[in-house]
Amino acid sequence: MDNNLSVGQLNDTETSPAFNPHDSLDSLWAGKAMLREKIKELFEKLSIEGAPIPAEQLQRMMADSGLEQNELSRGIIEAREE
């Protein structure tokens, strides 16, 4: 049996009434209060405080503090290339 779908088959599946790309998100939002509490607990354990900031602002702050681009992830990149 061939498990590979053609583009046509994939499109048919996406337009079928049984296909809902948001099904996995529905289950996430159903327990939103519990999810919020768990995330709050995780943030407290990790000492994460305050509201998130845009990536561009973080990159500017890092550059202003003297960090080079990718400096914090350079070790990970080098290990991946080994």
C-alpha positions in Angstrom: 0.0 0.0 0.0 1.3 3.5 -0.9 1.2 5.9 2.0 2.2 8.9 -0.1 -0.6 11.3 -0.9 -0.7 13.3 -4.1 -1.4 17.0 -4.0 -4.9 16.3 -5.2 -5.6 13.8 -2.5 -4.3 16.2 0.1 -6.5 19.0 -1.2 -9.5 16.6 -1.1 -8.8 15.8 2.5 -8.5 19.5 3.5 -11.9 20.3 2.0 -13.7 17.3 3.4 -16.2 18.2 6.1 -14.4 15.7 8.5 -11.2 17.7 8.3 -10.8 20.6 10.8 -7.3 22.1 11.1 -8.4 23.6 14.4 -9.4 20.4 16.2 -6.1 20.3 18.2 -6.6 23.9 19.2 -10.1 23.3 20.4 -8.9 20.8 23.0 -6.3 23.3 24.1 -8.8 26.1 24.7 -11.3 23.8 26.4 -9.0 23.7 29.5 -7.8 27.3 29.3 -8.1 28.0 33.0 -6.0 25.0 33.9 -3.5 25.8 31.1 -3.1 29.4 32.4 -2.5 28.1 35.9 0.1 25.6 34.7 1.9 28.2 32.6 1.8 30.6 35.5 3.4 27.9 37.7 6.1 27.2 35.1 6.9 30.9 34.7 7.3 31.3 38.5 9.6 28.3 38.6 11.7 29.7 35.8 11.6 33.2 37.3 10.0 34.6 34.2 8.4 38.0 35.0 6.7 40.7 33.0 5.0 40.8 29.6 6.6 39.4 26.5 8.5 41.8 24.2 8.8 41.7 20.4 11.8 39.9 19.0 13.0 43.1 17.3 13.1 44.9 20.7 15.0 42.0 22.3 17.5 42.0 19.5 18.0 45.7 19.9 18.5 45.3 23.7 21.0 42.5 23.1 23.0 44.6 20.6 22.9 47.6 23.0 24.4 45.4 25.7 27.3 44.4 23.4 26.2 40.9 22.3 27.0 40.0 18.8 24.3 38.4 16.6 23.8 34.7 17.4 26.4 35.0 20.3 24.1 33.2 22.7 23.3 30.4 20.3 26.7 30.1 18.8 27.7 27.0 20.9 24.5 25.2 19.9 25.2 26.0 16.2 28.8 24.8 16.5 27.8 21.6 18.2 25.2 20.9 15.5 27.9 21.3 12.8 30.3 18.8 14.4 
